Amino acid sequence: RGKNTAEYITSINSLVCALVPLSQFEDEAISLLRENVQRSKRLLGPEHPLTMKCVFFLARIDSSVTDEHAADFSRTFATVAGVKGRPDLNGKRVAIMRLLDCGTRYECRLCKSNEGENDPKATFGLKLSNLIIENGTEGLIHDLVSASHLNGKKCKILSYDRERKRHVVELLYDKETKFRVRPENIYALLS
């Protein structure tokens, strides 16, 4: 229990992330991650941030998963910012379709217009840090180091501080607590 359990669960997640791109191991990866989700729920609890991360990973690779924490990412909108390899994307509005690469990138689609229509041919992956998620979007805080007690908490994005390159958020169940979070530390959830 404790630190060794968390390290073990994290190592299984890493192994699954390595196996997923290899299609011949997809079934084994899904099976391994399903076991890891159950292990994490049993040993760490269903609300533990590491358990929720396991569920997110499982939902991304196994479409049959329906869990209260496995949110559908497919209609959340954002603005692209800071992409050096494709500067033509900066300032464009995109629909976030799903998480990729074990939670490090989003699959996005370029919007045809500001009304949110999507161009299905313009799909690409973007780092979480290259997206300014729209105000009012709910999210899940993850991987904070100095404020780790906030990991796994649901929040609402209030605004974006361009100077500090942080989202201003409030906790869903504590409207008094407002703080700034880097984009890469929020998984956007659908409302």
N, CA, C and O of each residue as an XYZ file, in Angstrom:
764
protein
N       0.838     -1.201      0.000
C       0.000      0.000      0.000
C       0.872      1.249      0.000
O       2.070      1.169      0.273
N       0.287      2.391     -0.301
C       1.017      3.645     -0.230
C       1.898      3.871     -1.432
O       1.478      3.683     -2.573
N       3.152      4.283     -1.162
C       4.070      4.665     -2.233
C       4.350      3.516     -3.202
O       4.361      3.725     -4.415
N       4.577      2.304     -2.685
C       4.864      1.162     -3.560
C       3.680      0.838     -4.460
O       3.868      0.487     -5.624
N       2.455      0.952     -3.933
C       1.256      0.705     -4.733
C       1.158      1.709     -5.870
O       0.924      1.334     -7.020
N       1.337      2.981     -5.549
C       1.264      4.032     -6.566
C       2.337      3.830     -7.634
O       2.066      4.002     -8.823
N       3.549      3.465     -7.222
C       4.626      3.219     -8.186
C       4.290      2.042     -9.096
O       4.549      2.091    -10.298
N       3.714      0.986     -8.526
C       3.345     -0.193     -9.316
C       2.266      0.167    -10.335
O       2.378     -0.183    -11.510
N       1.227      0.863     -9.888
C       0.128      1.244    -10.787
C       0.638      2.161    -11.890
O       0.233      2.028    -13.045
N       1.517      3.083    -11.546
C       2.112      3.978    -12.547
C       2.944      3.187    -13.551
O       2.907      3.474    -14.747
N       3.691      2.196    -13.076
C       4.515      1.396    -13.997
C       3.632      0.591    -14.953
O       3.987      0.431    -16.121
N       2.494      0.083    -14.485
C       1.566     -0.639    -15.372
C       1.021      0.321    -16.428
O       0.945     -0.028    -17.606
N       0.641      1.533    -16.006
C       0.154      2.534    -16.967
C       1.208      2.806    -18.036
O       0.882      2.892    -19.220
N       2.464      2.939    -17.627
C       3.549      3.197    -18.579
C       3.703      2.040    -19.559
O       3.907      2.251    -20.754
N       3.606      0.825    -19.049
C       3.694     -0.351    -19.913
C       2.562     -0.359    -20.932
O       2.784     -0.638    -22.110
N       1.351     -0.052    -20.480
C       0.198     -0.015    -21.381
C       0.406      1.052    -22.452
O       0.107      0.823    -23.624
N       0.920      2.217    -22.052
C       1.182      3.289    -23.021
C       2.165      2.833    -24.096
O       2.057      3.240    -25.253
N       3.114      1.996    -23.716
C       4.086      1.481    -24.683
C       3.455      0.429    -25.593
O       3.829      0.323    -26.761
N       2.502     -0.351    -25.072
C       1.893     -1.427    -25.848
C       0.810     -0.957    -26.814
O       0.638     -1.547    -27.881
N       0.078      0.096    -26.456
C      -1.076      0.525    -27.244
C      -0.740      0.780    -28.714
O      -1.496      0.339    -29.580
N       0.371      1.479    -29.041
C       0.658      1.708    -30.460
C       0.926      0.424    -31.254
O       0.812      0.417    -32.480
N       1.275     -0.638    -30.571
C       1.535     -1.917    -31.240
C       0.218     -2.685    -31.309
O      -0.185     -3.319    -30.334
N      -0.442     -2.629    -32.445
C      -1.801     -3.163    -32.569
C      -1.909     -4.637    -32.175
O      -2.966     -5.064    -31.709
N      -0.846     -5.424    -32.348
C      -0.931     -6.834    -32.009
C      -1.071     -7.051    -30.501
O      -1.450     -8.138    -30.066
N      -0.763     -6.011    -29.689
C      -0.870     -6.135    -28.234
C      -2.058     -5.356    -27.664
O      -2.168     -5.212    -26.446
N      -2.944     -4.855    -28.520
C      -4.035     -4.005    -28.044
C      -4.933     -4.726    -27.037
O      -5.266     -4.155    -25.998
N      -5.330     -5.971    -27.326
C      -6.190     -6.717    -26.402
C      -5.507     -6.945    -25.060
O      -6.132     -6.811    -24.008
N      -4.214     -7.291    -25.100
C      -3.469     -7.491    -23.861
C      -3.357     -6.194    -23.073
O      -3.456     -6.199    -21.846
N      -3.149     -5.080    -23.777
C      -3.035     -3.776    -23.117
C      -4.341     -3.408    -22.428
O      -4.335     -2.927    -21.295
N      -5.470     -3.637    -23.116
C      -6.780     -3.329    -22.537
C      -7.020     -4.203    -21.310
O      -7.480     -3.710    -20.280
N      -6.718     -5.478    -21.409
C      -6.899     -6.400    -20.284
C      -6.038     -5.988    -19.093
O      -6.505     -5.977    -17.954
N      -4.791     -5.654    -19.361
C      -3.862     -5.234    -18.313
C      -4.342     -3.944    -17.638
O      -4.264     -3.807    -16.417
N      -4.831     -3.017    -18.434
C      -5.292     -1.745    -17.872
C      -6.598     -1.927    -17.093
O      -6.804     -1.268    -16.075
N      -7.481     -2.814    -17.562
C      -8.714     -3.109    -16.802
C      -8.365     -3.644    -15.410
O      -8.955     -3.229    -14.413
N      -7.406     -4.564    -15.353
C      -6.958     -5.100    -14.060
C      -6.357     -3.990    -13.205
O      -6.570     -3.950    -11.993
N      -5.608     -3.092    -13.835
C      -4.968     -2.005    -13.104
C      -5.999     -1.040    -12.525
O      -5.831     -0.536    -11.414
N      -7.071     -0.785    -13.283
C      -8.145      0.093    -12.783
C      -8.764     -0.536    -11.537
O      -8.959      0.145    -10.530
N      -9.074     -1.835    -11.601
C      -9.669     -2.505    -10.443
C      -8.716     -2.498     -9.243
O      -9.138     -2.265     -8.111
N      -7.454     -2.751     -9.497
C      -6.445     -2.752     -8.435
C      -6.358     -1.359     -7.793
O      -6.323     -1.229     -6.569
N      -6.324     -0.337     -8.628
C      -6.214      1.025     -8.122
C      -7.461      1.422     -7.325
O      -7.353      2.049     -6.271
N      -8.648      1.053     -7.833
C      -9.888      1.357     -7.092
C      -9.878      0.671     -5.727
O     -10.292      1.253     -4.725
N      -9.400     -0.574     -5.703
C      -9.395     -1.348     -4.458
C      -8.352     -0.823     -3.466
O      -8.638     -0.689     -2.276
N      -7.150     -0.528     -3.955
C      -6.062     -0.163     -3.046
C      -5.974      1.336     -2.752
O      -5.616      1.729     -1.642
N      -6.295      2.165     -3.732
C      -6.159      3.607     -3.533
C      -7.498      4.314     -3.386
O      -7.575      5.405     -2.822
N      -8.563      3.680     -3.902
C      -9.888      4.283     -3.827
C     -10.326      4.820     -5.169
O      -9.486      5.225     -5.973
N     -11.642      4.834     -5.438
C     -12.146      5.250     -6.751
C     -11.938      6.728     -7.061
O     -11.918      7.106     -8.233
N     -11.781      7.575     -6.041
C     -11.612      9.012     -6.268
C     -10.146      9.436     -6.314
O      -9.850     10.609     -6.545
N      -9.231      8.499     -6.098
C      -7.802      8.837     -6.108
C      -7.401      9.289     -7.514
O      -7.825      8.688     -8.501
N      -6.582     10.351     -7.611
C      -6.168     10.849     -8.937
C      -5.535      9.783     -9.828
O      -5.750      9.786    -11.040
N      -4.769      8.888     -9.252
C      -4.141      7.834    -10.051
C      -5.187      6.854    -10.592
O      -5.058      6.366    -11.715
N      -6.220      6.568     -9.799
C      -7.315      5.716    -10.269
C      -8.028      6.392    -11.431
O      -8.317      5.755    -12.444
N      -8.308      7.676    -11.286
C      -9.011      8.399    -12.354
C      -8.161      8.457    -13.620
O      -8.693      8.390    -14.728
N      -6.843      8.580    -13.460
C      -5.961      8.588    -14.628
C      -6.026      7.229    -15.335
O      -6.053      7.173    -16.564
N      -6.050      6.145    -14.572
C      -6.176      4.800    -15.155
C      -7.480      4.693    -15.955
O      -7.493      4.156    -17.063
N      -8.564      5.205    -15.388
C      -9.855      5.134    -16.064
C      -9.832      5.957    -17.347
O     -10.368      5.528    -18.369
N      -9.210      7.150    -17.301
C      -9.089      7.971    -18.509
C      -8.332      7.214    -19.593
O      -8.758      7.191    -20.747
N      -7.208      6.592    -19.225
C      -6.425      5.840    -20.209
C      -7.262      4.717    -20.804
O      -7.273      4.517    -22.019
N      -7.961      3.988    -19.946
C      -8.776      2.872    -20.415
C      -9.873      3.365    -21.357
O     -10.135      2.744    -22.388
N     -10.508      4.467    -21.007
C     -11.577      5.003    -21.857
C     -11.050      5.440    -23.216
O     -11.778      5.389    -24.207
N      -9.817      5.862    -23.274
C      -9.248      6.320    -24.538
C      -8.923      5.164    -25.475
O      -8.949      5.334    -26.694
N      -8.611      3.970    -24.915
C      -8.239      2.859    -25.796
C      -9.342      1.821    -25.934
O      -9.283      0.982    -26.833
N     -10.348      1.858    -25.064
C     -11.436      0.883    -25.122
C     -12.758      1.638    -25.153
O     -13.214      2.150    -24.132
N     -13.369      1.702    -26.330
C     -14.584      2.494    -26.513
C     -15.788      1.926    -25.761
O     -16.802      2.612    -25.640
N     -15.707      0.701    -25.256
C     -16.846      0.120    -24.541
C     -16.912      0.583    -23.081
O     -17.881      0.284    -22.383
N     -15.901      1.303    -22.621
C     -15.864      1.747    -21.227
C     -16.857      2.878    -21.010
O     -16.850      3.872    -21.735
N     -17.703      2.718    -20.011
C     -18.581      3.803    -19.583
C     -18.412      3.919    -18.085
O     -18.840      3.035    -17.343
N     -17.803      4.981    -17.635
C     -17.528      5.214    -16.231
C     -17.772      6.682    -15.957
O     -17.564      7.518    -16.836
N     -18.209      7.010    -14.758
C     -18.492      8.413    -14.448
C     -17.260      9.298    -14.599
O     -17.386     10.498    -14.839
N     -16.062      8.712    -14.459
C     -14.841      9.499    -14.613
C     -14.311      9.478    -16.041
O     -13.416     10.254    -16.373
N     -14.837      8.621    -16.875
C     -14.358      8.517    -18.251
C     -15.169      9.470    -19.111
O     -16.026      9.051    -19.889
N     -14.888     10.747    -18.960
C     -15.674     11.778    -19.650
C     -15.447     11.726    -21.153
O     -14.371     11.351    -21.619
N     -16.460     12.102    -21.892
C     -16.378     12.192    -23.341
C     -15.763     13.531    -23.696
O     -16.301     14.574    -23.324
N     -14.657     13.523    -24.400
C     -13.913     14.735    -24.702
C     -14.305     15.345    -26.050
O     -13.698     16.332    -26.464
N     -15.300     14.787    -26.745
C     -15.448     15.066    -28.161
C     -16.065     16.395    -28.572
O     -16.071     16.682    -29.769
N     -16.580     17.219    -27.685
C     -17.173     18.485    -28.113
C     -16.736     19.656    -27.242
O     -17.517     20.578    -27.007
N     -15.545     19.628    -26.783
C     -14.979     20.735    -26.027
C     -14.165     21.567    -27.004
O     -13.456     21.023    -27.851
N     -14.267     22.884    -26.885
C     -13.581     23.762    -27.834
C     -12.436     24.513    -27.174
O     -12.439     24.757    -25.968
N     -11.453     24.874    -28.001
C     -10.279     25.592    -27.523
C      -9.702     26.427    -28.657
O     -10.084     26.277    -29.817
N      -8.776     27.306    -28.298
C      -8.032     28.101    -29.273
C      -6.581     27.646    -29.237
O      -6.010     27.465    -28.162
N      -5.991     27.463    -30.398
C      -4.607     27.002    -30.502
C      -3.656     28.166    -30.224
O      -3.880     29.285    -30.687
N      -2.592     27.892    -29.462
C      -1.606     28.926    -29.135
C      -0.216     28.312    -28.984
O      -0.066     27.240    -28.399
N       0.773     28.981    -29.500
C       2.163     28.596    -29.265
C       2.680     27.396    -30.025
O       3.673     26.797    -29.611
N       2.040     27.020    -31.130
C       2.526     25.891    -31.933
C       3.605     26.418    -32.871
O       3.331     27.249    -33.737
N       4.823     25.933    -32.698
C       5.947     26.420    -33.512
C       6.039     25.712    -34.852
O       6.377     26.336    -35.857
N       5.741     24.413    -34.882
C       5.848     23.633    -36.113
C       4.750     23.936    -37.133
O       4.942     23.745    -38.334
N       3.605     24.406    -36.651
C       2.475     24.754    -37.518
C       1.907     26.109    -37.091
O       0.799     26.168    -36.557
N       2.641     27.188    -37.315
C       2.170     28.502    -36.863
C       0.848     28.921    -37.482
O       0.158     29.784    -36.939
N       0.484     28.319    -38.615
C      -0.808     28.637    -39.249
C      -1.994     28.224    -38.375
O      -3.103     28.720    -38.571
N      -1.773     27.319    -37.412
C      -2.851     26.879    -36.525
C      -3.092     27.845    -35.365
O      -4.182     27.875    -34.795
N      -2.075     28.632    -35.020
C      -2.203     29.536    -33.877
C      -3.350     30.519    -34.082
O      -3.485     31.130    -35.142
N      -4.175     30.656    -33.042
C      -5.332     31.541    -33.105
C      -6.579     30.874    -33.661
O      -7.655     31.470    -33.637
N      -6.459     29.653    -34.160
C      -7.612     28.940    -34.733
C      -8.421     28.253    -33.629
O      -7.879     27.831    -32.608
N      -9.716     28.154    -33.860
C     -10.616     27.463    -32.943
C     -10.692     25.995    -33.364
O     -10.860     25.680    -34.542
N     -10.564     25.098    -32.368
C     -10.602     23.664    -32.635
C     -11.567     22.975    -31.683
O     -11.846     23.471    -30.592
N     -12.071     21.829    -32.114
C     -12.858     20.948    -31.252
C     -11.919     19.865    -30.743
O     -11.204     19.235    -31.522
N     -11.924     19.654    -29.440
C     -11.109     18.597    -28.846
C     -11.903     17.301    -28.949
O     -13.016     17.204    -28.432
N     -11.327     16.310    -29.617
C     -12.040     15.064    -29.872
C     -11.759     14.004    -28.804
O     -12.689     13.361    -28.316
N     -10.487     13.817    -28.435
C     -10.134     12.806    -27.439
C      -8.684     12.982    -27.033
O      -7.930     13.706    -27.683
N      -8.300     12.316    -25.953
C      -6.911     12.310    -25.515
C      -6.123     11.310    -26.340
O      -6.641     10.269    -26.743
N      -4.867     11.640    -26.583
C      -3.937     10.746    -27.285
C      -2.694     10.557    -26.420
O      -2.506     11.260    -25.427
N      -1.859      9.616    -26.800
C      -0.543      9.429    -26.179
C      -0.616      9.373    -24.662
O       0.174     10.015    -23.971
N      -1.558      8.611    -24.153
C      -1.699      8.429    -22.707
C      -1.836      9.746    -21.953
O      -1.256      9.920    -20.881
N      -2.590     10.653    -22.511
C      -2.926     11.881    -21.805
C      -1.988     13.051    -22.000
O      -2.062     14.022    -21.246
N      -1.097     12.994    -22.997
C      -0.166     14.104    -23.197
C      -0.559     15.007    -24.363
O      -0.044     16.118    -24.485
N      -1.466     14.540    -25.219
C      -1.907     15.321    -26.382
C      -3.407     15.112    -26.587
O      -3.981     14.121    -26.134
N      -4.026     16.068    -27.280
C      -5.420     15.939    -27.683
C      -5.487     15.736    -29.192
O      -4.699     16.314    -29.941
N      -6.437     14.906    -29.634
C      -6.775     14.878    -31.051
C      -7.778     16.010    -31.244
O      -8.790     16.076    -30.546
N      -7.492     16.900    -32.193
C      -8.337     18.077    -32.422
C      -8.773     18.130    -33.880
O      -8.128     17.572    -34.768
N      -9.888     18.821    -34.095
C     -10.364     19.094    -35.449
C     -10.541     20.583    -35.591
O     -11.094     21.251    -34.717
N     -10.066     21.086    -36.696
C     -10.198     22.501    -36.995
C     -11.664     22.826    -37.254
O     -12.338     22.107    -37.992
N     -12.156     23.897    -36.656
C     -13.539     24.319    -36.874
C     -13.618     25.083    -38.193
O     -12.744     25.893    -38.500
N     -14.665     24.822    -38.971
C     -14.865     25.543    -40.233
C     -15.240     26.998    -39.967
O     -14.869     27.898    -40.721
N     -15.980     27.209    -38.884
C     -16.440     28.558    -38.560
C     -16.493     28.715    -37.055
O     -16.237     27.762    -36.319
N     -16.819     29.897    -36.597
C     -16.940     30.134    -35.166
C     -18.171     29.481    -34.564
O     -18.306     29.443    -33.341
N     -19.069     28.967    -35.387
C     -20.248     28.283    -34.868
C     -19.909     26.872    -34.400
O     -20.751     26.195    -33.809
N     -18.695     26.427    -34.656
C     -18.277     25.123    -34.150
C     -18.417     23.973    -35.109
O     -18.255     22.823    -34.703
N     -18.718     24.239    -36.390
C     -18.772     23.147    -37.361
C     -17.363     22.617    -37.558
O     -16.402     23.385    -37.588
N     -17.243     21.308    -37.692
C     -15.928     20.697    -37.814
C     -15.620     20.263    -39.232
O     -16.502     19.827    -39.972
N     -14.361     20.390    -39.597
C     -13.873     19.886    -40.871
C     -13.222     18.532    -40.586
O     -12.114     18.495    -40.050
N     -13.880     17.413    -40.929
C     -13.360     16.097    -40.569
C     -12.011     15.767    -41.186
O     -11.331     14.856    -40.714
N     -11.606     16.482    -42.225
C     -10.321     16.192    -42.866
C      -9.157     16.848    -42.135
O      -8.005     16.463    -42.336
N      -9.443     17.822    -41.300
C      -8.383     18.569    -40.617
C      -8.252     18.103    -39.169
O      -8.560     18.853    -38.242
N      -7.796     16.867    -38.977
C      -7.610     16.301    -37.643
C      -6.118     16.189    -37.361
O      -5.350     15.755    -38.220
N      -5.705     16.584    -36.148
C      -4.291     16.563    -35.796
C      -4.151     16.497    -34.286
O      -5.107     16.751    -33.553
N      -2.961     16.156    -33.828
C      -2.684     16.078    -32.398
C      -1.998     17.342    -31.916
O      -1.117     17.874    -32.591
N      -2.399     17.820    -30.752
C      -1.786     19.002    -30.140
C      -1.492     18.730    -28.671
O      -2.257     18.048    -27.989
N      -0.374     19.273    -28.192
C      -0.052     19.168    -26.774
C      -1.090     19.934    -25.963
O      -1.659     20.916    -26.439
N      -1.328     19.482    -24.745
C      -2.251     20.165    -23.859
C      -1.819     21.615    -23.659
O      -2.664     22.501    -23.535
N      -0.511     21.863    -23.628
C       0.010     23.211    -23.398
C      -0.236     24.153    -24.568
O      -0.062     25.363    -24.423
N      -0.640     23.627    -25.734
C      -0.887     24.465    -26.907
C      -2.361     24.796    -27.109
O      -2.756     25.263    -28.177
N      -3.169     24.555    -26.088
C      -4.598     24.842    -26.215
C      -5.088     25.721    -25.077
O      -4.827     25.452    -23.904
N      -5.803     26.775    -25.445
C      -6.484     27.607    -24.459
C      -7.939     27.150    -24.481
O      -8.686     27.459    -25.409
N      -8.326     26.417    -23.453
C      -9.664     25.840    -23.391
C     -10.670     26.958    -23.115
O     -10.401     27.868    -22.331
N     -11.827     26.879    -23.766
C     -12.824     27.945    -23.650
C     -13.355     28.093    -22.231
O     -13.505     27.115    -21.499
N     -13.636     29.343    -21.860
C     -14.207     29.660    -20.551
C     -15.521     28.900    -20.361
O     -16.288     28.706    -21.304
N     -15.757     28.478    -19.127
C     -16.985     27.743    -18.805
C     -16.838     26.242    -18.914
O     -17.703     25.497    -18.454
N     -15.741     25.786    -19.525
C     -15.495     24.348    -19.670
C     -15.105     23.765    -18.317
O     -14.352     24.375    -17.557
N     -15.623     22.589    -18.032
C     -15.218     21.891    -16.817
C     -13.994     21.050    -17.113
O     -13.803     20.581    -18.235
N     -13.165     20.864    -16.094
C     -11.947     20.101    -16.276
C     -11.601     19.293    -15.045
O     -12.226     19.430    -13.993
N     -10.600     18.454    -15.191
C     -10.081     17.658    -14.096
C      -8.612     18.024    -13.926
O      -7.822     17.909    -14.863
N      -8.258     18.461    -12.734
C      -6.883     18.871    -12.440
C      -6.030     17.625    -12.239
O      -6.463     16.669    -11.597
N      -4.823     17.637    -12.786
C      -3.933     16.478    -12.646
C      -2.476     16.904    -12.659
O      -2.127     17.965    -13.177
N      -1.633     16.063    -12.082
C      -0.170     16.178    -12.118
C       0.383     17.483    -11.553
O       1.451     17.927    -11.975
N      -0.325     18.111    -10.601
C       0.258     19.256     -9.909
C       1.263     18.728     -8.894
O       1.041     17.685     -8.280
N       2.359     19.442     -8.720
C       3.383     18.999     -7.776
C       3.258     19.776     -6.471
O       3.124     19.172     -5.407
N       3.301     21.104     -6.535
C       3.292     21.899     -5.312
C       1.919     21.945     -4.643
O       1.830     22.203     -3.443
N       0.859     21.704     -5.392
C      -0.495     21.679     -4.832
C      -1.140     20.335     -5.152
O      -2.250     20.283     -5.682
N      -0.445     19.256     -4.830
C      -0.902     17.922     -5.204
C      -2.247     17.550     -4.583
O      -2.924     16.651     -5.082
N      -2.644     18.221     -3.509
C      -3.943     17.947     -2.889
C      -5.102     18.312     -3.821
O      -6.238     17.899     -3.585
N      -4.820     19.091     -4.888
C      -5.851     19.472     -5.849
C      -5.978     18.476     -7.003
O      -6.942     18.539     -7.766
N      -5.026     17.566     -7.139
C      -5.080     16.568     -8.210
C      -6.347     15.730     -8.074
O      -6.696     15.282     -6.982
N      -7.031     15.526     -9.204
C      -8.250     14.747     -9.204
C      -9.499     15.566     -8.930
O     -10.609     15.037     -8.986
N      -9.334     16.849     -8.635
C     -10.489     17.715     -8.352
C     -11.056     18.256     -9.662
O     -10.318     18.572    -10.595
N     -12.380     18.352     -9.705
C     -13.026     18.945    -10.874
C     -13.052     20.455    -10.702
O     -13.230     20.973     -9.599
N     -12.867     21.152    -11.831
C     -12.830     22.611    -11.799
C     -13.605     23.175    -12.983
O     -13.981     22.451    -13.905
N     -13.832     24.474    -12.935
C     -14.458     25.192    -14.039
C     -13.486     26.272    -14.481
O     -12.956     27.014    -13.653
N     -13.250     26.362    -15.796
C     -12.333     27.369    -16.332
C     -13.069     28.699    -16.412
O     -14.106     28.806    -17.066
N     -12.528     29.707    -15.745
C     -13.154     31.030    -15.707
C     -12.591     31.958    -16.771
O     -13.330     32.717    -17.398
N     -11.271     31.896    -16.974
C     -10.624     32.778    -17.956
C      -9.222     32.260    -18.231
O      -8.800     31.242    -17.682
N      -8.508     32.976    -19.092
C      -7.120     32.626    -19.404
C      -6.258     33.856    -19.163
O      -6.530     34.922    -19.715
N      -5.237     33.721    -18.357
C      -4.292     34.793    -18.066
C      -3.159     34.690    -19.084
O      -2.253     33.872    -18.926
N      -3.208     35.521    -20.132
C      -2.227     35.441    -21.223
C      -0.816     35.787    -20.759
O       0.157     35.233    -21.270
N      -0.699     36.684    -19.811
C       0.616     37.083    -19.319
C       1.326     35.929    -18.612
O       2.519     35.706    -18.813
N       0.580     35.202    -17.785
C       1.152     34.085    -17.032
C       0.981     32.741    -17.724
O       1.527     31.733    -17.275
N       0.224     32.726    -18.819
C      -0.047     31.502    -19.579
C      -0.651     30.419    -18.690
O      -0.186     29.279    -18.651
N      -1.704     30.820    -17.979
C      -2.403     29.930    -17.057
C      -3.910     30.144    -17.191
O      -4.374     31.247    -17.479
N      -4.669     29.054    -16.972
C      -6.120     29.160    -16.865
C      -6.452     29.584    -15.439
O      -5.847     29.091    -14.486
N      -7.402     30.487    -15.291
C      -7.933     30.822    -13.973
C      -9.132     29.904    -13.780
O     -10.061     29.908    -14.588
N      -9.109     29.113    -12.701
C     -10.152     28.123    -12.469
C     -10.711     28.249    -11.058
O     -10.095     28.842    -10.172
N     -11.895     27.675    -10.876
C     -12.453     27.530     -9.534
C     -12.862     26.078     -9.381
O     -13.253     25.429    -10.351
N     -12.769     25.570     -8.158
C     -13.201     24.205     -7.901
C     -14.716     24.145     -8.015
O     -15.405     25.075     -7.597
N     -15.238     23.064     -8.574
C     -16.687     22.944     -8.764
C     -17.453     22.962     -7.459
O     -18.552     23.513     -7.392
N     -16.889     22.369     -6.425
C     -17.612     22.259     -5.162
C     -17.113     23.252     -4.118
O     -17.462     23.157     -2.941
N     -16.294     24.207     -4.559
C     -15.786     25.238     -3.654
C     -15.561     26.494     -4.482
O     -14.435     26.790     -4.884
N     -16.627     27.222     -4.732
C     -16.577     28.402     -5.617
C     -15.665     29.499     -5.067
O     -15.291     30.411     -5.805
N     -15.306     29.427     -3.805
C     -14.452     30.446     -3.181
C     -12.983     30.253     -3.563
O     -12.199     31.200     -3.519
N     -12.616     29.033     -3.935
C     -11.218     28.731     -4.233
C     -10.947     28.928     -5.716
O     -11.370     28.129     -6.552
N     -10.222     30.021     -6.033
C      -9.838     30.317     -7.409
C      -8.307     30.344     -7.472
O      -7.649     30.848     -6.561
N      -7.754     29.800     -8.550
C      -6.303     29.760     -8.701
C      -5.955     29.588    -10.166
O      -6.839     29.381    -10.997
N      -4.680     29.671    -10.485
C      -4.203     29.545    -11.862
C      -3.558     28.174    -12.062
O      -2.845     27.668    -11.195
N      -3.831     27.589    -13.229
C      -3.307     26.258    -13.558
C      -2.803     26.266    -14.994
O      -3.461     26.806    -15.884
N      -1.637     25.667    -15.221
C      -1.125     25.545    -16.592
C      -2.061     24.659    -17.414
O      -2.659     23.725    -16.878
N      -2.190     24.944    -18.704
C      -3.077     24.127    -19.550
C      -2.764     22.638    -19.525
O      -3.672     21.813    -19.627
N      -1.487     22.286    -19.391
C      -1.124     20.864    -19.393
C      -1.522     20.152    -18.093
O      -1.359     18.937    -17.986
N      -2.041     20.889    -17.109
C      -2.484     20.282    -15.865
C      -4.008     20.212    -15.728
O      -4.541     20.030    -14.634
N      -4.699     20.361    -16.877
C      -6.158     20.236    -16.875
C      -6.581     19.331    -18.029
O      -6.223     19.569    -19.182
N      -7.343     18.295    -17.705
C      -8.019     17.513    -18.737
C      -9.379     18.156    -18.928
O     -10.165     18.218    -17.983
N      -9.676     18.635    -20.127
C     -10.970     19.262    -20.403
C     -12.053     18.204    -20.445
O     -11.885     17.157    -21.071
N     -13.175     18.479    -19.774
C     -14.313     17.572    -19.759
C     -15.466     18.215    -20.511
O     -15.568     19.439    -20.581
N     -16.323     17.392    -21.064
C     -17.522     17.911    -21.721
C     -18.561     18.284    -20.704
O     -18.697     17.634    -19.668
N     -19.296     19.337    -21.002
C     -20.396     19.706    -20.106
C     -21.666     19.033    -20.554
O     -22.713     19.213    -19.932
